[in-house]
Amino acid sequence: MKKLEFTISIKAPKEKVWYSLWDNENYENWTTAFCNGSYALSSWELGSKIHFLSPLGDGMYSKIIENNEFESMVFSHIGNIQNYKEVPLDEETKQWTGNTERYTLTEINGTTLLLVTLDTLEHYIDFFKGTFPKALENIKAIAENPTIKSITVRTTIKAPIEKVWNFFTQPEHITKWNFASDDWHCPVAENKLQVNGKFKYTMASKEEPIAFDFEGTYEAIETHKKIVYKITDGRKVVVKFELLESKVILTEIFEPEYIHSISLQRNGWQAILNNFKKHLI
């Protein structure tokens, strides 16, 4: 077993580098260095399982053993995945199960040093030496780009996926959770859940005479799997419903606007998702 180290200096704060690593579309972009179309399925919570997958459903499953936001992420690799299913350990897999892969971020004066360390078998050394530097350059390009292409928020819910879908899409439920804080509410929700169908949710302050309509048009719908829509200002939103470890991982990936700060938008959308989970359970 060998331990490899890779480092890169990135002219961006560690918070931006963190999201460049783990936001859905960013992760899928930088990991093209290893496999085109690769992606990860996880709640990204400490102690949770993560599936690293190719477009064909093959890959590796691991456990998140450290998740210190903006500081470090560590995976302990367990075994292989074939056709989207975890494969029992065999003699070959037992040679590397328990190997770790660590990402550490250290910021000094607005520049972040990203250090990656991983354990690997001898015959994978050349592969990683050829691909990881390219992957780090991809991360650097994402983090140093002044334009944020998308933001990811998610929540994990232990409930049947049918229930999660219904509570997310039915107007009588939407009015109960579609607000970021208790001083706001959603008095009206209209939703025609079909391709080219439209929705309109009224968001209103309980204390001030302030209200606005959140409106859009559906572009794609896969029942219990995915919803794609465009807001009236043209920004695209993708909502994913995925199952892992008997839980539904509900993920929203949205294009930001440039009036409010990225952190305010991320926190606002996350607060609404948290409110959704609270209503459902």
Backbone hydrogen bonds in HBPLUS format (Angstrom, degrees):
<---DONOR---> <-ACCEPTOR-->    atom                        ^
c    i                          cat <-CA-CA->   ^        H-A-AA   ^      H-
h    n   atom  resd res      DA  || num        DHA   H-A  angle D-A-AA Bond
n    s   type  num  typ     dist DA aas  dist angle  dist       angle   num
A0002-LYS N   A0120-THR O   2.84 MM 118  5.36 174.0  1.84 163.4 165.2     1
A0120-THR N   A0002-LYS O   2.79 MM 118  5.36 152.1  1.87 154.1 163.1     2
A0004-LEU N   A0118-LEU O   2.83 MM 114  5.40 165.0  1.85 160.3 162.0     3
A0118-LEU N   A0004-LEU O   3.01 MM 114  5.40 152.9  2.08 144.2 151.8     4
A0006-PHE N   A0116-VAL O   2.82 MM 110  5.14 151.4  1.91 149.3 157.5     5
A0116-VAL N   A0006-PHE O   2.77 MM 110  5.14 167.3  1.79 161.2 164.8     6
A0008-ILE N   A0114-LEU O   3.06 MM 106  5.45 140.0  2.23 142.6 153.6     7
A0114-LEU N   A0008-ILE O   2.96 MM 106  5.45 170.5  1.96 167.9 166.8     8
A0010-ILE N   A0112-THR O   2.82 MM 102  5.14 162.9  1.85 149.6 155.5     9
A0012-ALA N   A0010-ILE O   2.86 MM   2  5.60 132.6  2.08 107.8  93.1    10
A0112-THR N   A0010-ILE O   2.78 MM 102  5.14 157.8  1.83 160.8 159.2    11
A0016-LYS N   A0013-PRO O   3.06 MM   3  5.56 122.4  2.40 109.9 122.5    12
A0017-VAL N   A0013-PRO O   3.15 MM   4  6.49 157.1  2.20 149.9 157.0    13
A0018-TRP N   A0014-LYS O   2.83 MM   4  5.94 154.0  1.90 145.2 152.1    14
A0019-TYR N   A0015-GLU O   3.16 MM   4  6.47 163.2  2.19 148.0 150.8    15
A0020-SER N   A0016-LYS O   2.89 MM   4  6.05 141.4  2.04 139.6 151.5    16
A0021-LEU N   A0017-VAL O   2.96 MM   4  6.24 133.6  2.18 142.2 153.6    17
A0021-LEU N   A0018-TRP O   3.11 MM   3  5.19 132.3  2.35  95.8 108.5    18
A0022-TRP N   A0018-TRP O   3.04 MM   4  6.36 160.7  2.08 152.4 156.6    19
A0023-ASP N   A0019-TYR O   3.00 MM   4  5.16 159.9  2.04 131.4 135.1    20
A0027-TYR N   A0023-ASP O   2.83 MM   4  5.95 167.6  1.84 170.2 174.4    21
A0028-GLU N   A0024-ASN O   3.03 MM   4  6.31 164.1  2.06 154.3 158.6    22
A0029-ASN N   A0025-GLU O   2.98 MM   4  6.14 138.7  2.16 137.9 148.8    23
A0029-ASN N   A0026-ASN O   3.07 MM   3  5.05 123.7  2.40  93.5 108.4    24
A0030-TRP N   A0026-ASN O   2.98 MM   4  6.33 166.9  1.99 163.8 164.2    25
A0031-THR N   A0027-TYR O   3.10 MM   4  6.10 155.3  2.16 151.1 157.5    26
A0032-THR N   A0029-ASN O   3.37 MM   3  5.71 164.7  2.40 107.4 111.2    27
A0034-PHE N   A0031-THR O   2.97 MM   3  5.52 155.6  2.03 113.3 119.9    28
A0035-CYS N   A0031-THR O   3.15 MM   4  6.51 165.5  2.17 150.9 154.9    29
A0038-SER N   A0035-CYS O   3.24 MM   3  5.60 154.1  2.31 135.1 130.9    30
A0039-TYR N   A0053-LEU O   2.93 MM  14  5.44 154.1  2.00 149.5 157.0    31
A0053-LEU N   A0039-TYR O   2.83 MM  14  5.44 170.9  1.83 171.7 173.0    32
A0041-LEU N   A0051-HIS O   2.86 MM  10  5.06 156.1  1.92 144.4 152.6    33
A0051-HIS N   A0041-LEU O   2.93 MM  10  5.06 166.3  1.95 144.9 149.1    34
A0048-SER N   A0045-GLU O   3.02 MM   3  5.47 161.5  2.06 136.5 137.3    35
A0047-GLY N   A0064-ILE O   2.75 MM  17  5.19 156.1  1.80 154.4 159.4    36
A0064-ILE N   A0048-SER O   2.92 MM  16  5.66 168.2  1.93 169.2 173.0    37
A0050-ILE N   A0062-SER O   2.93 MM  12  5.30 155.9  1.98 138.7 139.5    38
A0062-SER N   A0050-ILE O   2.91 MM  12  5.30 160.0  1.95 154.8 161.4    39
A0052-PHE N   A0060-MET O   2.82 MM   8  5.27 173.5  1.83 175.0 173.0    40
A0060-MET N   A0052-PHE O   2.98 MM   8  5.27 152.5  2.05 145.2 154.0    41
A0054-SER N   A0058-ASP O   2.75 MM   4  5.40 144.2  1.87 156.1 168.4    42
A0057-GLY N   A0054-SER O   2.95 MM   3  5.31 166.0  1.97 116.9 120.9    43
A0084-TYR N   A0057-GLY O   2.67 MM  27  4.55 165.1  1.69 139.4 135.1    44
A0059-GLY N   A0081-ILE O   2.95 MM  22  4.84 150.2  2.04 135.1 130.3    45
A0081-ILE N   A0059-GLY O   2.88 MM  22  4.84 149.9  1.97 121.7 117.6    46
A0061-TYR N   A0079-GLY O   2.85 MM  18  5.56 161.9  1.88 148.0 153.4    47
A0078-ILE N   A0061-TYR O   2.94 MM  17  5.82 158.4  1.99 148.3 150.9    48
A0079-GLY N   A0061-TYR O   3.26 MM  18  5.56 157.2  2.31 143.0 149.8    49
A0063-LYS N   A0076-SER O   2.89 MM  13  5.20 150.0  1.98 135.0 144.6    50
A0076-SER N   A0063-LYS O   2.84 MM  13  5.20 162.0  1.87 152.6 158.9    51
A0065-ILE N   A0074-VAL O   2.98 MM   9  5.69 143.9  2.11 145.7 155.6    52
A0074-VAL N   A0066-GLU O   2.91 MM   8  4.87 156.7  1.96 139.4 138.4    53
A0068-ASN N   A0072-SER O   2.91 MM   4  5.14 150.1  2.00 148.0 156.9    54
A0071-GLU N   A0068-ASN O   2.78 MM   3  5.29 155.8  1.84 145.3 147.4    55
A0072-SER N   A0068-ASN O   2.96 MM   4  5.14 159.2  2.00 139.2 145.9    56
A0105-LEU N   A0071-GLU O   2.82 MM  34  5.08 165.6  1.84 152.5 153.1    57
A0073-MET N   A0103-TYR O   2.94 MM  30  5.18 148.2  2.05 142.2 151.3    58
A0103-TYR N   A0073-MET O   2.80 MM  30  5.18 156.1  1.86 155.4 163.2    59
A0075-PHE N   A0101-GLU O   2.93 MM  26  5.18 161.8  1.96 143.9 148.9    60
A0101-GLU N   A0075-PHE O   2.91 MM  26  5.18 143.4  2.05 145.5 153.8    61
A0077-HIS N   A0099-ASN O   2.80 MM  22  5.49 158.5  1.85 170.3 171.4    62
A0098-GLY N   A0077-HIS O   2.68 MM  21  5.36 175.7  1.68 167.2 168.5    63
A0087-VAL N   A0080-ASN O   2.87 MM   7  5.52 172.1  1.87 154.0 151.9    64
A0082-GLN N   A0085-LYS O   2.91 MM   3  5.37 157.2  1.96 154.9 153.5    65
A0085-LYS N   A0082-GLN O   2.98 MM   3  5.37 162.7  2.01 114.0 119.6    66
A0094-LYS N   A0090-ASP O   2.99 MM   4  6.16 153.5  2.06 152.8 160.4    67
A0095-GLN N   A0092-GLU O   3.11 MM   3  5.55 154.3  2.18 107.6 115.5    68
A0096-TRP N   A0093-THR O   2.96 MM   3  5.73 154.5  2.03 121.7 127.8    69
A0097-THR N   A0093-THR O   2.98 MM   4  6.05 138.7  2.15 153.8 165.3    70
A0099-ASN N   A0096-TRP O   2.94 MM   3  5.61 155.0  2.01 147.2 147.4    71
A0119-ASP N   A0100-THR O   3.10 MM  19  5.85 153.7  2.17 163.7 169.9    72
A0102-ARG N   A0117-THR O   2.77 MM  15  5.21 168.7  1.78 163.1 166.1    73
A0117-THR N   A0102-ARG O   2.97 MM  15  5.21 154.6  2.04 141.3 149.6    74
A0104-THR N   A0115-LEU O   2.87 MM  11  5.15 161.5  1.91 152.1 158.1    75
A0115-LEU N   A0104-THR O   2.93 MM  11  5.15 167.8  1.94 153.5 157.6    76
A0106-THR N   A0113-LEU O   3.04 MM   7  5.16 153.1  2.12 139.3 147.7    77
A0113-LEU N   A0106-THR O   2.73 MM   7  5.16 168.0  1.74 152.5 153.0    78
A0108-ILE N   A0111-THR O   2.82 MM   3  5.39 162.8  1.85 157.3 159.8    79
A0111-THR N   A0108-ILE O   3.11 MM   3  5.39 165.0  2.13 115.1 119.6    80
A0124-TYR N   A0121-LEU O   3.05 MM   3  5.66 165.9  2.07 121.8 126.3    81
A0125-ILE N   A0122-GLU O   3.25 MM   3  5.59 165.3  2.27 112.7 117.2    82
A0128-PHE N   A0124-TYR O   3.07 MM   4  6.37 166.9  2.08 162.4 164.4    83
A0129-LYS N   A0125-ILE O   2.90 MM   4  6.09 158.9  1.94 155.0 161.8    84
A0130-GLY N   A0126-ASP O   3.02 MM   4  6.09 134.9  2.23 138.1 148.7    85
A0130-GLY N   A0127-PHE O   3.20 MM   3  5.25 131.8  2.44  94.4 107.2    86
A0131-THR N   A0127-PHE O   2.99 MM   4  6.19 138.1  2.17 143.8 155.5    87
A0132-PHE N   A0128-PHE O   2.89 MM   4  5.44 164.3  1.91 142.3 147.7    88
A0135-ALA N   A0131-THR O   2.96 MM   4  6.27 153.3  2.03 151.4 160.0    89
A0136-LEU N   A0132-PHE O   2.89 MM   4  6.16 159.4  1.94 158.8 163.2    90
A0137-GLU N   A0133-PRO O   3.08 MM   4  6.28 149.9  2.18 139.9 147.8    91
A0138-ASN N   A0134-LYS O   3.00 MM   4  6.30 147.4  2.11 144.0 153.0    92
A0139-ILE N   A0135-ALA O   3.00 MM   4  6.39 154.0  2.07 148.0 154.8    93
A0140-LYS N   A0136-LEU O   2.92 MM   4  6.16 161.1  1.96 148.7 153.8    94
A0141-ALA N   A0137-GLU O   2.97 MM   4  6.20 156.9  2.03 145.7 151.3    95
A0142-ILE N   A0138-ASN O   3.04 MM   4  6.32 156.8  2.09 149.3 155.3    96
A0143-ALA N   A0139-ILE O   2.89 MM   4  6.09 171.1  1.90 159.2 161.4    97
A0144-GLU N   A0140-LYS O   2.90 MM   4  5.94 155.3  1.96 150.6 156.7    98
A0145-ASN N   A0142-ILE O   3.37 MM   3  5.39 149.0  2.47  97.8 106.5    99
A0151-ILE N   A0254-PHE O   2.85 MM 103  5.42 150.7  1.94 147.1 156.0   100
A0254-PHE N   A0151-ILE O   2.94 MM 103  5.42 155.6  2.00 153.6 157.6   101
A0153-VAL N   A0252-GLU O   2.96 MM  99  5.39 159.1  2.01 155.2 161.8   102
A0252-GLU N   A0153-VAL O   2.85 MM  99  5.39 170.1  1.86 160.7 163.6   103
A0155-THR N   A0250-LEU O   2.94 MM  95  5.40 147.6  2.04 146.3 156.8   104
A0250-LEU N   A0155-THR O   2.88 MM  95  5.40 159.9  1.92 168.3 172.7   105
A0157-ILE N   A0248-VAL O   2.89 MM  91  5.18 162.1  1.92 147.6 153.4   106
A0248-VAL N   A0157-ILE O   2.80 MM  91  5.18 170.6  1.81 158.5 155.5   107
A0163-LYS N   A0160-PRO O   3.03 MM   3  5.38 122.7  2.38 104.5 117.9   108
A0164-VAL N   A0160-PRO O   3.14 MM   4  6.53 160.5  2.18 153.9 159.3   109
A0165-TRP N   A0161-ILE O   2.95 MM   4  6.10 164.1  1.97 149.5 153.5   110
A0166-ASN N   A0162-GLU O   2.98 MM   4  6.17 165.2  2.01 147.1 151.1   111
A0167-PHE N   A0163-LYS O   2.94 MM   4  6.07 169.2  1.95 155.8 158.6   112
A0168-PHE N   A0164-VAL O   3.04 MM   4  6.11 139.9  2.21 140.8 151.5   113
A0168-PHE N   A0165-TRP O   3.18 MM   3  5.17 125.7  2.50  93.5 107.6   114
A0169-THR N   A0165-TRP O   3.07 MM   4  6.22 135.9  2.27 145.9 157.1   115
A0169-THR N   A0166-ASN O   3.26 MM   3  5.28 132.5  2.50  95.6 107.6   116
A0170-GLN N   A0166-ASN O   2.93 MM   4  5.67 150.1  2.02 156.2 158.3   117
A0173-HIS N   A0170-GLN O   2.91 MM   3  5.56 148.7  2.01 121.3 130.5   118
A0174-ILE N   A0170-GLN O   2.93 MM   4  6.13 160.4  1.97 150.6 156.9   119
A0175-THR N   A0171-PRO O   3.20 MM   4  6.26 162.2  2.23 153.7 153.7   120
A0176-LYS N   A0173-HIS O   2.79 MM   3  5.24 150.0  1.88 113.2 123.3   121
A0177-TRP N   A0174-ILE O   3.23 MM   3  5.59 151.5  2.32 108.7 115.9   122
A0178-ASN N   A0174-ILE O   3.02 MM   4  5.57 154.5  2.08 163.6 164.1   123
A0179-PHE N   A0177-TRP O   2.81 MM   2  5.84 137.1  1.99 110.7  97.4   124
A0184-TRP N   A0181-SER O   3.09 MM   3  5.72 160.3  2.13 121.1 123.7   125
A0206-LYS N   A0183-ASP O   2.79 MM  23  5.39 175.7  1.79 149.1 147.5   126
A0185-HIS N   A0204-ALA O   2.88 MM  19  5.57 149.5  1.98 156.0 166.0   127
A0204-ALA N   A0185-HIS O   2.98 MM  19  5.57 171.1  1.99 162.7 164.2   128
A0202-THR N   A0188-VAL O   2.93 MM  14  5.33 169.9  1.94 154.5 157.8   129
A0190-GLU N   A0200-LYS O   2.85 MM  10  5.15 157.9  1.90 145.4 152.7   130
A0200-LYS N   A0190-GLU O   2.87 MM  10  5.15 157.8  1.92 143.3 146.4   131
A0192-LYS N   A0198-LYS O   2.98 MM   6  5.48 154.5  2.05 145.0 153.1   132
A0194-GLN N   A0192-LYS O   2.89 MM   2  5.95 120.8  2.25 115.7  99.5   133
A0197-GLY N   A0194-GLN O   2.69 MM   3  4.92 154.1  1.76 131.7 134.9   134
A0196-ASN N   A0218-TYR O   2.80 MM  22  5.12 169.7  1.81 142.1 144.2   135
A0218-TYR N   A0197-GLY O   2.90 MM  21  5.56 164.6  1.92 163.0 168.0   136
A0199-PHE N   A0216-GLY O   3.07 MM  17  5.59 154.8  2.14 147.3 150.4   137
A0216-GLY N   A0199-PHE O   3.22 MM  17  5.59 152.3  2.30 143.9 145.0   138
A0201-TYR N   A0214-PHE O   2.89 MM  13  5.11 163.5  1.91 142.0 147.2   139
A0214-PHE N   A0201-TYR O   2.75 MM  13  5.11 170.4  1.76 155.5 156.6   140
A0203-MET N   A0212-PHE O   2.80 MM   9  5.43 173.8  1.80 176.6 174.6   141
A0212-PHE N   A0203-MET O   2.88 MM   9  5.43 152.6  1.95 152.2 161.4   142
A0205-SER N   A0210-ILE O   2.90 MM   5  5.52 168.2  1.92 161.3 163.0   143
A0210-ILE N   A0208-GLU O   2.77 MM   2  5.39 141.0  1.92 101.1  90.5   144
A0232-THR N   A0215-GLU O   3.13 MM  17  5.89 142.6  2.28 138.7 136.0   145
A0217-THR N   A0230-LYS O   2.89 MM  13  5.45 149.7  1.98 147.6 155.2   146
A0230-LYS N   A0217-THR O   2.94 MM  13  5.45 158.9  1.98 149.7 154.2   147
A0219-GLU N   A0228-VAL O   2.75 MM   9  5.43 167.5  1.76 142.8 146.9   148
A0220-ALA N   A0228-VAL O   3.24 MM   8  4.96 158.4  2.28 133.8 132.1   149
A0228-VAL N   A0220-ALA O   2.86 MM   8  4.96 159.2  1.90 153.4 149.5   150
A0222-GLU N   A0226-LYS O   2.79 MM   4  4.96 170.4  1.80 155.0 154.2   151
A0225-LYS N   A0222-GLU O   2.78 MM   3  5.26 151.7  1.86 148.0 146.4   152
A0226-LYS N   A0222-GLU O   2.92 MM   4  4.96 159.0  1.96 135.9 143.0   153
A0241-PHE N   A0225-LYS O   2.78 MM  16  4.76 159.9  1.82 144.2 141.8   154
A0227-ILE N   A0239-VAL O   2.88 MM  12  5.03 151.8  1.96 144.3 151.3   155
A0239-VAL N   A0227-ILE O   2.77 MM  12  5.03 165.1  1.79 158.5 162.1   156
A0229-TYR N   A0237-VAL O   2.99 MM   8  5.44 163.0  2.02 155.2 160.7   157
A0237-VAL N   A0229-TYR O   2.87 MM   8  5.44 157.6  1.92 167.9 168.6   158
A0231-ILE N   A0235-ARG O   2.87 MM   4  5.39 158.9  1.91 160.6 162.1   159
A0234-GLY N   A0231-ILE O   2.79 MM   3  5.42 160.2  1.83 127.4 130.3   160
A0255-GLU N   A0236-LYS O   3.14 MM  19  5.80 150.7  2.23 160.5 169.1   161
A0238-VAL N   A0253-ILE O   2.88 MM  15  5.13 160.5  1.92 146.5 153.0   162
A0253-ILE N   A0238-VAL O   2.82 MM  15  5.13 159.5  1.86 153.4 160.1   163
A0240-LYS N   A0251-THR O   2.78 MM  11  5.07 161.3  1.81 149.6 156.2   164
A0251-THR N   A0240-LYS O   3.01 MM  11  5.07 161.1  2.05 142.3 148.4   165
A0242-GLU N   A0249-ILE O   3.08 MM   7  5.10 164.0  2.10 137.2 142.3   166
A0249-ILE N   A0242-GLU O   2.63 MM   7  5.10 168.4  1.65 157.8 161.8   167
A0244-LEU N   A0247-LYS O   2.98 MM   3  5.45 156.6  2.03 151.7 159.4   168
A0247-LYS N   A0244-LEU O   3.08 MM   3  5.45 146.9  2.19 109.5 119.0   169
A0265-GLN N   A0261-SER O   3.05 MM   4  6.36 159.1  2.10 151.2 156.6   170
A0266-ARG N   A0262-ILE O   2.88 MM   4  6.10 166.5  1.90 154.9 158.9   171
A0267-ASN N   A0263-SER O   2.90 MM   4  5.97 166.4  1.92 148.0 152.2   172
A0268-GLY N   A0264-LEU O   2.91 MM   4  5.96 151.1  2.00 141.3 149.6   173
A0269-TRP N   A0265-GLN O   3.00 MM   4  6.16 172.7  2.00 156.8 157.7   174
A0270-GLN N   A0266-ARG O   2.97 MM   4  6.06 155.6  2.03 146.0 153.7   175
A0271-ALA N   A0267-ASN O   2.89 MM   4  5.97 150.6  1.98 140.0 147.9   176
A0272-ILE N   A0268-GLY O   3.16 MM   4  6.46 150.9  2.25 145.2 152.0   177
A0273-LEU N   A0269-TRP O   3.09 MM   4  6.41 157.5  2.15 145.7 151.5   178
A0274-ASN N   A0270-GLN O   2.85 MM   4  6.14 156.8  1.90 151.8 158.7   179
A0275-ASN N   A0271-ALA O   2.94 MM   4  6.15 146.9  2.06 140.1 149.2   180
A0276-PHE N   A0272-ILE O   2.86 MM   4  6.19 147.0  1.97 144.8 154.4   181
A0277-LYS N   A0273-LEU O   2.99 MM   4  6.34 159.9  2.03 152.7 156.4   182
A0278-LYS N   A0274-ASN O   3.02 MM   4  6.25 157.7  2.07 144.3 150.5   183
A0279-HIS N   A0275-ASN O   2.95 MM   4  6.22 154.5  2.02 147.9 154.2   184
A0280-LEU N   A0276-PHE O   2.95 MM   4  6.18 157.7  2.00 152.0 158.4   185
A0281-ILE N   A0277-LYS O   3.03 MM   4  6.20 163.1  2.06 156.6 159.3   186
